[in-house]
Amino acid sequence: MGDGGSATDDGVEVTALAVNVTIPEHLRWTDTRRGETFLLMTLNIRLLPDGHVAAKAYGRPVAGGRGAYVSFAVPDRPELARLVAAGADRAGVLWAAHRGLR
């Protein structure tokens, strides 16, 4: 995957790569924003131009309803770091095996 944002010899410049990963139930957590508590259920993982990844968490209000689309920081927990890495690895495999435009 290398340098996520560089141009290749064919002149194609990829400026963003992102994937959504479901957080398994046993790893989910809650966080509060603007007085509303959210259950975090999805990670959005982005490949940065330097080859590292960044992740944000998204979820639904615990009280129900749609709520706002608000991002949360991913806690510094080894099991979540492993999930982010596994999601990025799996996305790389899926992208590498694409079968072209449908």
PyRosetta script that sets phi, psi and omega in degrees:
from pyrosetta import init, pose_from_sequence

init()
pose = pose_from_sequence("MGDGGSATDDGVEVTALAVNVTIPEHLRWTDTRRGETFLLMTLNIRLLPDGHVAAKAYGRPVAGGRGAYVSFAVPDRPELARLVAAGADRAGVLWAAHRGLR")
pose.set_psi(1, -33.8)
pose.set_omega(1, 170.4)
pose.set_phi(2, 55.3)
pose.set_psi(2, -117.7)
pose.set_omega(2, -168.7)
pose.set_phi(3, -102.8)
pose.set_psi(3, 51.8)
pose.set_omega(3, 178.7)
pose.set_phi(4, 2.1)
pose.set_psi(4, -28.3)
pose.set_omega(4, -174.1)
pose.set_phi(5, -120.4)
pose.set_psi(5, 11.7)
pose.set_omega(5, -175.1)
pose.set_phi(6, -90.2)
pose.set_psi(6, 158.7)
pose.set_omega(6, 174.1)
pose.set_phi(7, -82.2)
pose.set_psi(7, 148.1)
pose.set_omega(7, 177.4)
pose.set_phi(8, -102.4)
pose.set_psi(8, -178.9)
pose.set_omega(8, -179.3)
pose.set_phi(9, -59.8)
pose.set_psi(9, -25.8)
pose.set_omega(9, 179.9)
pose.set_phi(10, -85.3)
pose.set_psi(10, 3.1)
pose.set_omega(10, 176.2)
pose.set_phi(11, 81.4)
pose.set_psi(11, 3.6)
pose.set_omega(11, 179.4)
pose.set_phi(12, -83.0)
pose.set_psi(12, 123.0)
pose.set_omega(12, 178.3)
pose.set_phi(13, -108.8)
pose.set_psi(13, 117.7)
pose.set_omega(13, 176.5)
pose.set_phi(14, -92.2)
pose.set_psi(14, 121.8)
pose.set_omega(14, -175.5)
pose.set_phi(15, -101.7)
pose.set_psi(15, -13.8)
pose.set_omega(15, 179.6)
pose.set_phi(16, -157.5)
pose.set_psi(16, 139.3)
pose.set_omega(16, 171.6)
pose.set_phi(17, -134.7)
pose.set_psi(17, 126.9)
pose.set_omega(17, -179.9)
pose.set_phi(18, -145.5)
pose.set_psi(18, 153.1)
pose.set_omega(18, 179.5)
pose.set_phi(19, -143.1)
pose.set_psi(19, 147.6)
pose.set_omega(19, 175.0)
pose.set_phi(20, -104.4)
pose.set_psi(20, 135.3)
pose.set_omega(20, -178.5)
pose.set_phi(21, -127.0)
pose.set_psi(21, 130.8)
pose.set_omega(21, 176.3)
pose.set_phi(22, -73.0)
pose.set_psi(22, 133.0)
pose.set_omega(22, 176.4)
pose.set_phi(23, -83.3)
pose.set_psi(23, 120.7)
pose.set_omega(23, 177.9)
pose.set_phi(24, -56.7)
pose.set_psi(24, 148.3)
pose.set_omega(24, -175.2)
pose.set_phi(25, -52.0)
pose.set_psi(25, -41.0)
pose.set_omega(25, -176.1)
pose.set_phi(26, -71.3)
pose.set_psi(26, -10.0)
pose.set_omega(26, 178.4)
pose.set_phi(27, -106.7)
pose.set_psi(27, -4.8)
pose.set_omega(27, -177.4)
pose.set_phi(28, -69.2)
pose.set_psi(28, 155.0)
pose.set_omega(28, 179.2)
pose.set_phi(29, -145.0)
pose.set_psi(29, 169.6)
pose.set_omega(29, 176.9)
pose.set_phi(30, -112.2)
pose.set_psi(30, 154.6)
pose.set_omega(30, 175.8)
pose.set_phi(31, -150.4)
pose.set_psi(31, 158.7)
pose.set_omega(31, -175.3)
pose.set_phi(32, -117.6)
pose.set_psi(32, 138.7)
pose.set_omega(32, 176.1)
pose.set_phi(33, -141.1)
pose.set_psi(33, 128.9)
pose.set_omega(33, 179.1)
pose.set_phi(34, 51.6)
pose.set_psi(34, 41.0)
pose.set_omega(34, 176.6)
pose.set_phi(35, 78.3)
pose.set_psi(35, 4.2)
pose.set_omega(35, -179.4)
pose.set_phi(36, -116.1)
pose.set_psi(36, 133.4)
pose.set_omega(36, -179.4)
pose.set_phi(37, -93.0)
pose.set_psi(37, 132.5)
pose.set_omega(37, -179.1)
pose.set_phi(38, -115.4)
pose.set_psi(38, 144.0)
pose.set_omega(38, 169.3)
pose.set_phi(39, -97.0)
pose.set_psi(39, 117.3)
pose.set_omega(39, -175.6)
pose.set_phi(40, -83.9)
pose.set_psi(40, 122.6)
pose.set_omega(40, -171.1)
pose.set_phi(41, -126.3)
pose.set_psi(41, -11.8)
pose.set_omega(41, -176.0)
pose.set_phi(42, -137.6)
pose.set_psi(42, 141.7)
pose.set_omega(42, 171.9)
pose.set_phi(43, -107.0)
pose.set_psi(43, 137.6)
pose.set_omega(43, 169.4)
pose.set_phi(44, -107.9)
pose.set_psi(44, 115.5)
pose.set_omega(44, -176.2)
pose.set_phi(45, -109.7)
pose.set_psi(45, 126.8)
pose.set_omega(45, -179.2)
pose.set_phi(46, -115.3)
pose.set_psi(46, 140.5)
pose.set_omega(46, 172.7)
pose.set_phi(47, -88.7)
pose.set_psi(47, 121.6)
pose.set_omega(47, -178.9)
pose.set_phi(48, -85.1)
pose.set_psi(48, 158.5)
pose.set_omega(48, -178.7)
pose.set_phi(49, -56.3)
pose.set_psi(49, -26.4)
pose.set_omega(49, -179.1)
pose.set_phi(50, -87.5)
pose.set_psi(50, 3.5)
pose.set_omega(50, 178.0)
pose.set_phi(51, 94.8)
pose.set_psi(51, -11.4)
pose.set_omega(51, 175.1)
pose.set_phi(52, -79.3)
pose.set_psi(52, 170.2)
pose.set_omega(52, 176.4)
pose.set_phi(53, -117.7)
pose.set_psi(53, 155.9)
pose.set_omega(53, 174.1)
pose.set_phi(54, -129.8)
pose.set_psi(54, 150.0)
pose.set_omega(54, -178.4)
pose.set_phi(55, -138.6)
pose.set_psi(55, 145.1)
pose.set_omega(55, 172.1)
pose.set_phi(56, -127.8)
pose.set_psi(56, 153.6)
pose.set_omega(56, 179.2)
pose.set_phi(57, -109.9)
pose.set_psi(57, 147.0)
pose.set_omega(57, 178.1)
pose.set_phi(58, -135.1)
pose.set_psi(58, 155.3)
pose.set_omega(58, 179.5)
pose.set_phi(59, -165.6)
pose.set_psi(59, -160.9)
pose.set_omega(59, -177.5)
pose.set_phi(60, -119.8)
pose.set_psi(60, 151.5)
pose.set_omega(60, 175.8)
pose.set_phi(61, -61.8)
pose.set_psi(61, 135.2)
pose.set_omega(61, 178.8)
pose.set_phi(62, -61.8)
pose.set_psi(62, -34.3)
pose.set_omega(62, -178.5)
pose.set_phi(63, -74.1)
pose.set_psi(63, -6.6)
pose.set_omega(63, -179.3)
pose.set_phi(64, 98.3)
pose.set_psi(64, 176.9)
pose.set_omega(64, -178.2)
pose.set_phi(65, 87.0)
pose.set_psi(65, 174.9)
pose.set_omega(65, -178.5)
pose.set_phi(66, -71.4)
pose.set_psi(66, -47.8)
pose.set_omega(66, -177.0)
pose.set_phi(67, 69.0)
pose.set_psi(67, 174.6)
pose.set_omega(67, 179.7)
pose.set_phi(68, -85.3)
pose.set_psi(68, 156.6)
pose.set_omega(68, 174.8)
pose.set_phi(69, -85.4)
pose.set_psi(69, 93.8)
pose.set_omega(69, -172.3)
pose.set_phi(70, -120.1)
pose.set_psi(70, 135.0)
pose.set_omega(70, 178.7)
pose.set_phi(71, -92.0)
pose.set_psi(71, 150.6)
pose.set_omega(71, 177.7)
pose.set_phi(72, -130.1)
pose.set_psi(72, 149.9)
pose.set_omega(72, 174.8)
pose.set_phi(73, -66.9)
pose.set_psi(73, 147.3)
pose.set_omega(73, 175.8)
pose.set_phi(74, -87.1)
pose.set_psi(74, 124.6)
pose.set_omega(74, -179.9)
pose.set_phi(75, -59.4)
pose.set_psi(75, 150.7)
pose.set_omega(75, 179.1)
pose.set_phi(76, -80.1)
pose.set_psi(76, 80.3)
pose.set_omega(76, 178.7)
pose.set_phi(77, -125.9)
pose.set_psi(77, 133.2)
pose.set_omega(77, -176.4)
pose.set_phi(78, -54.8)
pose.set_psi(78, -38.6)
pose.set_omega(78, -178.2)
pose.set_phi(79, -68.3)
pose.set_psi(79, -31.1)
pose.set_omega(79, 176.3)
pose.set_phi(80, -75.9)
pose.set_psi(80, -37.2)
pose.set_omega(80, 175.4)
pose.set_phi(81, -61.1)
pose.set_psi(81, -40.0)
pose.set_omega(81, 177.3)
pose.set_phi(82, -65.2)
pose.set_psi(82, -38.9)
pose.set_omega(82, 178.0)
pose.set_phi(83, -64.1)
pose.set_psi(83, -43.2)
pose.set_omega(83, 177.6)
pose.set_phi(84, -60.3)
pose.set_psi(84, -48.1)
pose.set_omega(84, -179.4)
pose.set_phi(85, -62.6)
pose.set_psi(85, -43.0)
pose.set_omega(85, 179.9)
pose.set_phi(86, -64.7)
pose.set_psi(86, -39.4)
pose.set_omega(86, 177.6)
pose.set_phi(87, -63.8)
pose.set_psi(87, -43.3)
pose.set_omega(87, 178.2)
pose.set_phi(88, -64.3)
pose.set_psi(88, -43.1)
pose.set_omega(88, 178.5)
pose.set_phi(89, -61.8)
pose.set_psi(89, -45.7)
pose.set_omega(89, -179.3)
pose.set_phi(90, -63.8)
pose.set_psi(90, -41.1)
pose.set_omega(90, 178.3)
pose.set_phi(91, -61.4)
pose.set_psi(91, -40.6)
pose.set_omega(91, 178.5)
pose.set_phi(92, -60.4)
pose.set_psi(92, -42.8)
pose.set_omega(92, 178.5)
pose.set_phi(93, -63.0)
pose.set_psi(93, -45.9)
pose.set_omega(93, -179.3)
pose.set_phi(94, -63.7)
pose.set_psi(94, -44.3)
pose.set_omega(94, 178.7)
pose.set_phi(95, -63.5)
pose.set_psi(95, -41.6)
pose.set_omega(95, -178.9)
pose.set_phi(96, -64.3)
pose.set_psi(96, -26.8)
pose.set_omega(96, -177.4)
pose.set_phi(97, -97.8)
pose.set_psi(97, 12.6)
pose.set_omega(97, -177.3)
pose.set_phi(98, -57.9)
pose.set_psi(98, 153.6)
pose.set_omega(98, -175.3)
pose.set_phi(99, -111.7)
pose.set_psi(99, 20.7)
pose.set_omega(99, 175.9)
pose.set_phi(100, 89.4)
pose.set_psi(100, 175.7)
pose.set_omega(100, -177.3)
pose.set_phi(101, -68.5)
pose.set_psi(101, 137.0)
pose.set_omega(101, 179.5)
pose.set_phi(102, -98.5)
pose.dump_pdb("model.pdb")
